[in-house]
């Protein structure tokens, strides 16, 4: 149901990325009435374009930002527990090439600090590997000058899109209302107080008024644009930087932290599903965040640096790229890479005399839950409805105990298909199996080179707010994150969605073309 029925909610969240989704969940867990709106699809912006790590940020030790590292380490442990089906331990190697004595000393101290700042961690401690052990762990590493490596552990969230969806599922199960493809066109105001927003519901092709006692803006790199109507003083709150990743054929066995030969910047080469991620770049960006894309210069930079580290690895074989815009708290006089990743809360009442609204400036995916807790602490106190946060203790739906028991009528699916479903949905894979039991045709494979089944499309539309092919393929099922990006099965998925959503032939054609346009910027450098 895409209507609030004229109710006034306690909290309106504008922005459906990971931070907005986390805020909605945290607030709903505390018993607040919540509505969330997102201009595109949930998790479709910057959230879906990161390095897909949950980490403390080793490089922040160099900046002496121990508080940020400690906080992120604590959040890493929480996410490994509450989202255990989506967040996994990931061992890293940091290779050492003819290191000086002082560099070795700095790294040793850094590794010790990294362990000390995560006192409650469940992951293994650091380990120093000699040259032979390093090459045994990663045979494709450049051997010339290699003296060994440090092994340490962080975590990976291969499908951050699913983490967004799971937060929203938990929020809605506790009464929250969420609406995607719904852009805020204006704020509702009474004198100097914001009392909600007017939203353009693209699906219903109508404007909807959502009234709220308090409003939070969490639109990431779109923040300055979103709050322009409320600002009395000019000047952006954000500094935007572009980050590009390339996704290549499987190239490495381990995750690696490396330093670029050309400019000394830190970058990652990481196994991801059946592929490898190389990234990221970090350059100032001034355009529309919705139009960001990788350039030839970005791609060549990442390829060249990865080849130097792994001369024989297949970095020429690019599946696709993604580019996102980081929303950083604005700092002048420092380079892109030195801008702090700390978030800030912009209190419109204290800063500009506009009551009833708070904006989130910046923030890392790793810290999303802690940011959400901080935001809801403020909002609930303003509403005189404070209750302690429960989001660090309550498991996300897919991480709860799974029902693996066979049921009458269950189909016999291949073990690889069942494993695939569990890797995407965790305990909620049971919902997919129930769909195939009711309609065995839904057990049919979606794509010749992917383990997804047609029931996932039905589930995405009926249970997870998917309204477009991109919603289903890129942000619910992950079929669009395979090498072919679902272009081999897009027509089949469109046929299924047309039946579910009542698309006529013209609408079906338009939706297929819209999906092709959505993935085109990702495929400009594809060699597939």
C-alpha positions as CSV (number, residue, x, y, z in Angstrom):
1,X,0.0,0.0,0.0
2,X,1.5,3.3,-1.1
3,X,-0.5,5.6,1.2
4,X,-0.2,6.8,4.7
5,X,-3.9,7.4,5.0
6,X,-3.6,11.0,6.3
7,X,-1.7,10.0,9.4
8,X,1.0,12.2,11.0
9,X,4.1,10.1,11.7
10,X,6.6,10.7,14.5
11,X,9.6,10.6,12.1
12,X,10.0,11.2,8.4
13,X,13.3,10.0,6.9
14,X,14.2,11.4,3.5
15,X,16.7,9.1,1.8
16,X,16.7,5.4,1.4
17,X,20.4,4.5,1.4
18,X,22.0,2.5,4.1
19,X,22.0,5.4,6.6
20,X,18.4,6.3,6.0
21,X,17.4,2.6,6.2
22,X,19.3,2.3,9.5
23,X,17.6,5.3,10.9
24,X,14.1,3.9,10.0
25,X,14.9,0.6,11.6
26,X,16.4,2.1,14.8
27,X,13.4,4.4,15.2
28,X,10.9,1.7,14.6
29,X,12.6,-0.6,17.1
30,X,12.1,2.2,19.7
31,X,8.4,2.3,19.0
32,X,8.3,5.5,16.9
33,X,5.9,5.8,13.9
34,X,8.2,6.1,10.9
35,X,7.9,6.9,7.2
36,X,10.8,6.8,4.8
37,X,10.9,8.1,1.2
38,X,13.5,7.6,-1.5
39,X,13.7,9.4,-4.8
40,X,14.9,6.4,-6.7
41,X,15.2,2.8,-5.4
42,X,16.4,1.9,-1.9
43,X,20.2,1.7,-1.9
44,X,20.5,2.7,-5.6
45,X,22.8,5.7,-5.0
46,X,26.3,5.9,-3.3
47,X,25.3,2.9,-1.0
48,X,25.5,0.5,-3.9
49,X,28.9,1.7,-5.2
50,X,31.5,1.2,-2.4
51,X,34.4,-1.2,-1.9
52,X,31.9,-3.3,0.0
53,X,34.0,-3.5,3.2
54,X,33.1,-3.2,6.8
55,X,36.4,-2.0,8.3
56,X,38.1,0.2,10.8
57,X,40.1,2.0,8.2
58,X,43.7,1.2,8.7
59,X,44.8,4.4,7.0
60,X,43.0,6.5,9.6
61,X,45.7,5.5,12.1
62,X,48.1,7.5,10.0
63,X,45.8,10.5,10.6
64,X,45.8,9.7,14.4
65,X,42.0,9.4,14.2
66,X,41.9,6.7,16.8
67,X,38.3,7.4,17.9
68,X,37.0,6.8,14.4
69,X,38.9,3.5,14.1
70,X,37.8,2.3,17.5
71,X,34.1,3.2,16.8
72,X,34.2,1.5,13.4
73,X,35.9,-1.6,14.9
74,X,33.0,-1.8,17.4
75,X,30.5,-1.5,14.6
76,X,32.2,-4.2,12.6
77,X,31.7,-6.6,15.5
78,X,28.0,-5.6,15.8
79,X,27.4,-6.2,12.1
80,X,29.2,-9.5,12.1
81,X,26.7,-10.5,14.7
82,X,23.4,-9.0,13.7
83,X,23.9,-9.5,9.9
84,X,25.9,-12.7,9.9
85,X,24.4,-13.8,6.6
86,X,25.5,-10.7,4.8
87,X,28.8,-9.6,6.6
88,X,31.7,-12.0,6.7
89,X,35.3,-12.0,8.0
90,X,37.8,-11.2,5.3
91,X,41.6,-11.8,5.7
92,X,43.8,-9.1,4.1
93,X,47.4,-9.1,3.0
94,X,49.5,-6.0,3.1
95,X,52.7,-6.9,1.1
96,X,56.1,-5.5,2.1
97,X,58.5,-4.5,-0.7
98,X,62.1,-3.7,0.4
99,X,60.7,-1.9,3.4
100,X,63.0,0.5,5.3
101,X,63.5,-0.1,9.0
102,X,61.3,2.9,9.9
103,X,58.5,1.7,7.6
104,X,58.6,-1.7,9.1
105,X,58.5,-0.2,12.6
106,X,55.5,2.0,11.6
107,X,53.6,-0.9,10.2
108,X,54.3,-3.1,13.2
109,X,53.0,-0.4,15.5
110,X,50.0,0.2,13.2
111,X,49.1,-3.5,13.3
112,X,49.4,-3.6,17.1
113,X,47.2,-0.5,17.4
114,X,44.7,-2.0,15.0
115,X,44.4,-5.0,17.3
116,X,44.4,-2.9,20.5
117,X,41.6,-0.7,19.2
118,X,39.4,-3.7,18.7
119,X,39.5,-5.1,22.2
120,X,36.3,-7.0,21.8
121,X,36.9,-8.4,18.4
122,X,36.0,-11.9,17.3
123,X,38.4,-12.0,14.4
124,X,41.9,-13.4,14.4
125,X,44.9,-11.3,15.4
126,X,47.5,-9.9,12.9
127,X,50.2,-12.2,11.7
128,X,53.5,-11.5,9.9
129,X,54.2,-13.7,6.9
130,X,57.6,-14.2,5.4
131,X,58.2,-14.1,1.6
132,X,57.5,-17.8,1.0
133,X,54.3,-17.8,3.0
134,X,53.1,-14.7,1.3
135,X,53.7,-16.1,-2.2
136,X,52.1,-19.4,-1.1
137,X,49.0,-17.4,-0.1
138,X,49.0,-15.3,-3.2
139,X,51.1,-16.8,-6.1
140,X,50.3,-13.9,-8.5
141,X,51.9,-11.2,-6.4
142,X,54.9,-9.4,-7.9
143,X,57.8,-11.3,-6.4
144,X,60.6,-8.8,-7.2
145,X,61.5,-7.1,-3.9
146,X,58.9,-8.9,-1.9
147,X,60.0,-9.6,1.7
148,X,56.8,-10.7,3.3
149,X,53.4,-9.3,4.3
150,X,51.1,-8.6,7.2
151,X,47.9,-10.5,7.4
152,X,45.1,-8.9,9.3
153,X,41.3,-9.3,9.3
154,X,38.4,-7.0,8.5
155,X,35.0,-7.8,7.1
156,X,33.2,-7.7,3.7
157,X,29.5,-7.1,2.8
158,X,29.3,-8.5,-0.7
159,X,25.7,-7.4,-1.2
160,X,25.3,-4.1,0.6
161,X,22.0,-3.7,-1.3
162,X,20.6,-6.6,0.7
163,X,21.7,-5.0,3.9
164,X,19.6,-1.9,3.0
165,X,16.6,-4.1,2.2
166,X,17.0,-6.1,5.4
167,X,17.0,-2.9,7.5
168,X,13.8,-1.8,5.8
169,X,12.1,-5.2,6.2
170,X,12.8,-5.1,9.9
171,X,11.5,-1.5,10.1
172,X,8.3,-2.3,8.2
173,X,7.7,-5.4,10.3
174,X,7.5,-3.0,13.3
175,X,5.1,-0.6,11.6
176,X,7.3,1.7,9.4
177,X,6.0,2.9,6.0
178,X,8.5,3.0,3.2
179,X,8.1,4.4,-0.3
180,X,10.7,4.2,-3.2
181,X,10.6,6.1,-6.5
182,X,9.2,9.0,-4.5
183,X,11.1,12.3,-4.7
184,X,10.6,15.2,-2.2
185,X,9.5,18.2,-4.2
186,X,8.8,20.5,-1.2
187,X,8.8,20.7,2.5
188,X,5.6,21.3,4.5
189,X,6.1,24.2,6.8
190,X,4.2,26.0,9.6
191,X,6.0,29.3,10.2
192,X,9.6,28.4,11.0
193,X,8.9,24.7,11.6
194,X,9.1,21.8,9.1
195,X,6.1,19.5,9.5
196,X,6.7,17.0,6.7
197,X,7.2,16.9,3.0
198,X,5.3,16.8,-0.3
199,X,6.5,13.8,-2.3
200,X,6.1,13.0,-6.0
201,X,5.2,9.3,-6.2
202,X,6.5,8.3,-9.6
203,X,4.6,5.0,-9.6
204,X,1.2,6.5,-8.7
205,X,2.1,9.7,-10.7
206,X,0.7,11.8,-7.9
207,X,1.9,14.1,-5.2
208,X,1.6,12.8,-1.6
209,X,1.8,14.9,1.6
210,X,3.5,13.2,4.5
211,X,3.1,15.0,7.7
212,X,5.7,14.4,10.5
213,X,6.5,15.7,13.9
214,X,10.2,15.5,13.1
215,X,12.1,15.1,9.8
216,X,15.6,13.7,9.1
217,X,17.4,14.3,5.8
218,X,19.8,11.5,4.9
219,X,20.2,11.9,1.1
220,X,24.0,11.5,1.0
221,X,25.6,13.4,-1.9
222,X,22.2,15.0,-2.7
223,X,22.0,16.7,0.7
224,X,22.8,20.2,-0.4
225,X,20.2,20.0,-3.2
226,X,17.6,18.5,-0.9
227,X,17.8,21.2,1.8
228,X,18.3,24.3,-0.4
229,X,14.7,25.5,0.2
230,X,15.4,25.5,4.0
231,X,18.8,27.2,3.9
232,X,19.1,30.9,5.0
233,X,22.9,31.0,4.6
234,X,24.6,30.1,1.4
235,X,27.4,27.6,1.2
236,X,27.5,23.8,0.7
237,X,27.8,21.5,3.7
238,X,29.4,18.7,1.5
239,X,32.6,18.1,-0.3
240,X,31.9,15.5,-3.0
241,X,34.5,13.1,-4.3
242,X,34.1,10.5,-7.0
243,X,35.1,6.9,-6.3
244,X,35.5,4.4,-9.1
245,X,35.8,0.6,-9.0
246,X,36.4,-2.0,-11.7
247,X,35.1,-5.5,-11.5
248,X,37.3,-8.0,-13.3
249,X,37.5,-11.8,-13.8
250,X,38.6,-13.7,-10.7
251,X,42.3,-12.5,-10.3
252,X,43.4,-13.0,-6.7
253,X,43.0,-15.5,-3.9
254,X,43.3,-13.0,-1.0
255,X,42.2,-9.4,-0.3
256,X,45.0,-6.9,-0.5
257,X,45.8,-3.4,0.7
258,X,48.2,-1.8,-1.7
259,X,49.8,1.5,-2.4
260,X,49.8,3.0,-5.9
261,X,53.2,3.4,-7.4
262,X,52.1,6.5,-9.3
263,X,50.8,8.6,-6.5
264,X,51.2,6.6,-3.2
265,X,47.4,6.3,-2.7
266,X,46.0,3.3,-0.9
267,X,43.7,1.0,-2.9
268,X,42.3,-2.4,-2.6
269,X,42.2,-5.6,-4.7
270,X,39.5,-7.9,-3.3
271,X,37.9,-11.2,-4.2
272,X,34.1,-10.6,-4.6
273,X,31.7,-13.3,-5.4
274,X,33.1,-14.9,-8.6
275,X,35.1,-11.8,-9.5
276,X,37.6,-9.3,-8.3
277,X,37.0,-5.6,-7.2
278,X,39.8,-3.1,-7.8
279,X,39.3,0.3,-6.2
280,X,39.0,3.0,-5.5
281,X,39.8,6.4,-6.9
282,X,39.2,9.6,-5.0
283,X,38.8,12.8,-7.0
284,X,36.7,16.0,-6.4
285,X,33.3,15.9,-8.1
286,X,31.0,18.9,-8.9
287,X,28.3,17.4,-11.1
288,X,24.9,15.7,-10.5
289,X,25.6,12.6,-8.3
290,X,23.1,10.8,-10.5
291,X,25.3,11.2,-13.5
292,X,28.6,10.0,-12.1
293,X,30.5,7.4,-14.2
294,X,33.9,5.9,-14.7
295,X,36.2,7.6,-17.2
296,X,38.9,6.0,-19.2
297,X,41.5,7.7,-17.0
298,X,39.9,6.2,-13.9
299,X,39.9,2.7,-15.4
300,X,43.4,2.9,-16.7
301,X,44.7,4.1,-13.4
302,X,43.2,1.2,-11.5
303,X,44.3,-1.4,-14.1
304,X,47.9,-0.1,-14.2
305,X,48.3,-0.1,-10.5
306,X,46.7,-3.6,-10.1
307,X,49.0,-5.0,-12.9
308,X,52.1,-3.6,-11.1
309,X,51.1,-5.6,-8.0
310,X,49.9,-8.7,-9.9
311,X,51.7,-8.9,-13.3
312,X,50.0,-12.1,-14.5
313,X,46.5,-11.4,-13.3
314,X,43.7,-10.8,-15.8
315,X,42.9,-7.2,-15.1
316,X,42.3,-6.6,-18.8
317,X,39.1,-8.6,-18.6
318,X,36.6,-6.1,-17.2
319,X,33.0,-7.2,-16.4
320,X,31.8,-3.7,-15.5
321,X,32.6,-0.7,-13.4
322,X,30.7,1.3,-10.8
323,X,31.2,4.9,-9.8
324,X,29.8,6.7,-6.8
325,X,29.9,10.1,-5.1
326,X,31.1,10.3,-1.5
327,X,29.4,12.8,0.7
328,X,32.1,14.2,3.0
329,X,31.9,16.9,5.6
330,X,33.2,20.0,3.7
331,X,36.9,20.7,4.4
332,X,39.0,23.3,2.6
333,X,42.7,23.2,2.1
334,X,43.2,19.5,2.1
335,X,43.5,16.9,-0.6
336,X,40.6,14.6,-1.4
337,X,42.1,11.6,0.3
338,X,42.8,13.6,3.5
339,X,39.2,14.7,4.0
340,X,37.8,13.1,7.2
341,X,35.3,10.3,6.8
342,X,33.6,11.4,10.0
343,X,29.9,12.3,9.7
344,X,28.3,15.4,11.3
345,X,24.7,16.3,12.2
346,X,23.4,19.6,10.9
347,X,20.9,21.0,13.4
348,X,18.7,23.4,11.4
349,X,17.2,24.9,14.5
350,X,20.4,25.8,16.2
351,X,22.2,26.9,13.0
352,X,19.4,28.6,11.0
353,X,16.3,28.8,13.2
354,X,14.3,26.2,11.3
355,X,12.7,23.7,13.8
356,X,11.7,20.1,13.3
357,X,14.4,18.9,11.0
358,X,18.0,17.5,11.2
359,X,20.4,16.6,8.4
360,X,23.1,13.9,8.3
361,X,26.3,15.1,6.6
362,X,28.7,12.4,5.4
363,X,29.2,9.0,7.0
364,X,30.7,5.6,6.2
365,X,28.8,2.4,5.5
366,X,30.6,0.7,8.4
367,X,29.3,3.3,10.8
368,X,25.7,3.4,9.5
369,X,24.1,1.8,12.5
370,X,25.9,4.0,15.0
371,X,25.0,7.1,13.0
372,X,21.4,5.9,12.9
373,X,21.5,5.5,16.7
374,X,22.9,9.0,17.2
375,X,20.2,10.5,14.9
376,X,17.3,8.7,16.6
377,X,18.7,9.7,20.0
378,X,18.4,13.3,19.0
379,X,15.0,12.9,17.2
380,X,13.4,11.0,20.1
381,X,14.5,13.5,22.6
382,X,13.0,16.3,20.5
383,X,9.8,14.3,20.4
384,X,9.9,13.6,24.2
385,X,9.8,9.9,23.3
386,X,13.3,8.8,24.2
387,X,14.0,5.1,24.6
388,X,17.4,3.4,24.4
389,X,18.4,2.0,21.0
390,X,18.0,-1.7,20.4
391,X,19.6,-1.9,16.9
392,X,22.9,-3.3,18.1
393,X,21.2,-6.3,19.8
394,X,18.3,-7.3,17.5
395,X,19.3,-9.6,14.7
396,X,18.3,-8.6,11.2
397,X,15.6,-10.9,9.7
398,X,17.9,-13.0,7.6
399,X,20.3,-13.6,10.5
400,X,17.7,-15.1,12.7
401,X,17.6,-18.9,13.3
402,X,16.7,-20.6,10.0
403,X,14.0,-23.1,9.4
404,X,15.7,-25.8,7.4
405,X,13.1,-28.5,8.0
406,X,11.6,-30.0,4.8
407,X,7.9,-29.3,4.3
408,X,5.3,-31.2,2.4
409,X,5.5,-30.2,-1.2
410,X,9.0,-28.8,-1.1
411,X,10.8,-29.1,-4.4
412,X,14.1,-30.8,-4.6
413,X,16.5,-28.0,-5.6
414,X,20.1,-28.5,-6.4
415,X,22.5,-27.9,-3.4
416,X,24.1,-25.0,-5.3
417,X,20.8,-23.3,-5.8
418,X,19.9,-23.7,-2.1
419,X,23.3,-22.4,-1.1
420,X,22.8,-19.4,-3.5
421,X,19.5,-18.5,-1.9
422,X,20.9,-18.7,1.6
423,X,23.8,-16.5,0.6
424,X,21.3,-13.8,-0.6
425,X,18.4,-14.1,1.9
426,X,19.8,-16.0,4.9
427,X,17.0,-17.4,7.0
428,X,14.5,-15.7,4.7
429,X,15.4,-18.2,1.9
430,X,12.5,-20.2,3.3
431,X,10.1,-17.6,1.7
432,X,11.6,-18.3,-1.7
433,X,11.2,-22.0,-1.2
434,X,7.6,-21.6,-0.2
435,X,6.9,-19.7,-3.5
436,X,8.4,-22.6,-5.5
437,X,6.3,-25.1,-3.5
438,X,3.1,-23.2,-4.4
439,X,4.2,-22.8,-8.0
440,X,6.9,-25.2,-9.2
441,X,7.4,-23.2,-12.4
442,X,9.1,-20.6,-10.2
443,X,12.0,-22.9,-9.6
444,X,13.2,-22.4,-13.1
445,X,16.6,-20.8,-13.5
446,X,16.6,-17.1,-14.4
447,X,19.8,-17.0,-16.3
448,X,22.1,-19.7,-18.0
449,X,25.1,-18.5,-15.9
450,X,23.5,-17.6,-12.6
451,X,22.0,-19.7,-9.9
452,X,19.0,-17.5,-9.3
453,X,15.4,-18.7,-9.8
454,X,12.2,-17.1,-11.0
455,X,10.7,-17.1,-7.5
456,X,13.2,-14.4,-6.6
457,X,11.5,-12.0,-9.0
458,X,8.1,-12.7,-7.5
459,X,9.5,-12.3,-4.0
460,X,11.2,-9.0,-4.9
461,X,8.0,-7.5,-6.3
462,X,5.6,-8.9,-3.7
463,X,7.7,-8.6,-0.6
464,X,10.6,-6.2,-1.2
465,X,9.1,-3.2,-3.0
466,X,10.8,-3.8,-6.4
467,X,9.1,-1.8,-9.1
468,X,11.6,-1.8,-12.0
469,X,13.9,-4.3,-13.6
470,X,16.9,-2.5,-12.0
471,X,15.3,-2.8,-8.6
472,X,15.0,-6.6,-9.1
473,X,18.2,-7.4,-10.9
474,X,20.7,-5.0,-9.3
475,X,19.3,-4.5,-5.8
476,X,17.2,-7.5,-4.8
477,X,18.5,-10.7,-6.5
478,X,22.0,-9.6,-7.5
479,X,21.6,-11.3,-10.9
480,X,22.6,-7.9,-12.4
481,X,25.9,-8.0,-10.5
482,X,27.0,-11.1,-12.4
483,X,29.3,-10.7,-15.5
484,X,26.5,-10.5,-18.0
485,X,24.5,-8.1,-15.7
486,X,21.4,-10.0,-16.5
487,X,21.3,-8.8,-20.1
488,X,20.9,-12.4,-21.2
489,X,17.7,-12.8,-19.1
490,X,16.3,-9.3,-18.9
491,X,13.4,-10.2,-21.3
492,X,12.5,-13.2,-19.3
493,X,12.4,-11.2,-16.1
494,X,10.4,-8.5,-17.8
495,X,7.8,-11.0,-18.8
496,X,7.4,-12.2,-15.2
497,X,7.3,-8.6,-13.9
498,X,4.8,-7.6,-16.6
499,X,2.4,-10.2,-15.2
500,X,2.9,-9.2,-11.6
501,X,2.7,-5.4,-12.2
502,X,0.2,-5.3,-15.1
503,X,2.6,-3.8,-17.7
504,X,1.2,-3.7,-21.2
505,X,3.6,-4.4,-24.2
506,X,4.6,-0.8,-24.5
507,X,5.4,-0.5,-20.8
508,X,7.3,-3.7,-20.8
509,X,9.4,-2.5,-23.8
510,X,10.1,0.8,-22.0
511,X,11.2,-1.0,-18.8
512,X,13.6,-3.2,-20.7
513,X,15.1,-0.1,-22.4
514,X,15.3,1.7,-19.0
515,X,17.3,-1.2,-17.6
516,X,19.7,-1.2,-20.5
517,X,20.2,2.6,-20.0
518,X,20.8,2.0,-16.3
519,X,23.6,-0.5,-16.8
520,X,25.1,1.2,-19.9
521,X,27.5,3.5,-17.8
522,X,28.7,0.4,-15.9
523,X,29.5,-1.5,-19.2
524,X,31.3,1.2,-21.2
525,X,34.7,-0.5,-20.5
526,X,33.3,-4.1,-20.4
527,X,35.3,-6.7,-22.4
528,X,32.6,-9.3,-22.0
